[in-house]
Amino acid sequence: VVRALDLRGRVTRMTEAQRRIALPPGIVLGLILVGLLPLGLGPFFAQVVALVALYILMGLGLNITLGLAGLLDLGFVAFFAVGAYTVGLLTSTAEFGIADWPFWAAIPFAVVIAMLFGAVLGLPILGIRGDYLAIATLGFGEIIRILAGSDLMKPILGGPRGIINIPKPFDVDPNHWLAGPNQIYYIALICAAIIAFIAYRLRESRLGRAWVAIREDEDVAEAIGINLVQTKLLAYMLGAAFAGLGGAVF
């Protein structure tokens, strides 16, 4: 801890020019360290970090909907489930599989389906605010959860048992360094890094500033020319896409 604090102090004392010079090597060393960690610490570490990265994806999506646009969505995890079930249905080799697609072909489709669900949820409730919006979105999340485990959808989604025999992204030898949780580790971290960069760019964009304006005061935002319906709908759809990607890899 003392060494970490000392290193942080040295970084803060560096000039702007020194930081620019040190940044690229630091990024390269950090990437190498992250890439080698699962090889040294084993599959359990890789599995835990991959799970954290997937929930980071869902959190980045929720940050757009709630953090930037100020739309309280208590059923946001439903988009995570939509992405997961979409990949399961498209790739499973068991009885509930419908397409036998490879993992890499199913991922973009799952993101699109999650975005469509975000539009379906967003359109009917765009005029609702505050606690009423929270209750409406909570109902949507509960509907998805109940339907997924119900006897009604059991012939399609497998009911409480769910969908089995979902193949891994890479079909490699069990002794290969990319076997088991390691492949999910790298995929989840890469997806989280890409989505984090996109989320950062969105926050600094014109659309991100429109979301912040809506969060602060919808009436003032509308008065200065912001299209509330379009801007809110984009927040729901993009947030759902990020969560759907996390669910798809999950």
Residue pairs with C-beta under 8 A, 6 or more apart in sequence:
11 19
14 22
34 189
35 186
37 45
37 46
37 49
38 45
38 46
38 49
38 181
38 182
38 185
39 177
39 182
43 180
43 181
43 182
44 181
46 180
46 181
46 182
46 184
46 185
47 181
47 184
47 185
49 185
49 188
49 189
50 181
50 184
50 185
50 187
50 188
50 189
51 188
51 250
53 185
53 188
53 189
53 191
53 192
54 188
54 192
54 246
54 247
54 249
54 250
55 246
56 192
56 196
56 246
57 188
57 191
57 192
57 195
57 242
57 243
57 245
57 246
57 249
58 76
58 77
58 79
58 80
58 242
58 243
58 246
58 247
60 192
60 195
60 196
60 199
60 242
61 76
61 79
61 238
61 239
61 240
61 241
61 242
61 243
61 246
62 73
62 76
62 239
62 243
63 199
63 239
64 199
64 202
64 211
64 235
64 238
64 239
64 242
65 71
65 73
65 76
65 235
65 236
65 239
66 72
66 73
66 76
68 202
68 203
68 208
68 211
68 212
68 215
68 235
69 211
69 214
69 215
69 231
69 232
69 235
70 211
70 214
70 215
70 216
71 133
71 232
71 235
71 236
72 130
72 133
72 134
72 137
73 133
73 134
73 137
73 236
73 239
74 134
74 135
74 137
74 138
74 141
75 121
75 137
75 138
75 139
75 140
75 141
75 142
75 144
76 137
76 141
76 239
76 243
77 141
77 243
78 117
78 121
78 140
78 141
78 143
78 144
78 145
79 114
79 117
79 118
79 239
79 240
79 243
79 244
79 247
80 243
80 244
80 246
80 247
80 250
81 144
81 145
81 148
81 247
82 110
82 113
82 114
82 117
82 144
82 240
82 244
82 247
83 110
83 111
83 113
83 114
83 243
83 244
83 245
83 246
83 247
83 248
83 250
84 110
84 247
84 248
84 250
85 148
85 157
85 163
85 247
86 106
86 109
86 110
86 113
86 114
86 244
86 248
87 103
87 106
87 107
87 110
87 166
87 247
87 248
87 249
88 96
88 162
88 163
88 166
89 96
89 97
89 98
89 99
89 156
89 157
89 163
90 97
90 98
90 99
90 101
90 105
90 106
90 109
90 110
91 97
91 99
91 100
91 101
91 102
91 103
91 106
91 166
91 167
92 163
92 164
92 165
92 166
93 100
93 165
93 167
94 163
94 164
94 165
96 156
96 157
96 158
96 163
97 163
97 165
99 106
101 109
102 167
103 167
103 168
103 169
104 169
106 248
107 245
107 248
107 249
110 244
110 245
110 247
110 248
111 241
111 244
111 245
111 248
112 241
113 244
114 240
114 241
114 243
114 244
114 245
114 247
115 237
115 238
115 240
115 241
115 244
117 240
117 244
118 236
118 237
118 238
118 239
118 240
118 241
119 233
119 236
119 237
121 137
121 140
121 236
121 240
122 232
122 233
122 235
122 236
122 237
123 233
125 133
125 136
125 137
126 228
126 229
126 232
126 233
128 136
129 218
147 153
147 157
148 157
149 159
149 160
150 159
151 159
153 159
157 163
158 164
168 183
168 184
169 183
169 184
169 187
170 178
170 183
172 178
172 179
172 183
173 179
174 180
178 186
184 249
187 249
188 249
191 245
191 246
191 249
195 242
195 245
199 242
202 208
202 238
207 231
207 234
210 221
210 226
210 231
211 231
211 235
213 220
213 221
213 224
213 226
214 221
214 226
214 228
214 231
214 232
218 228
221 228
222 228
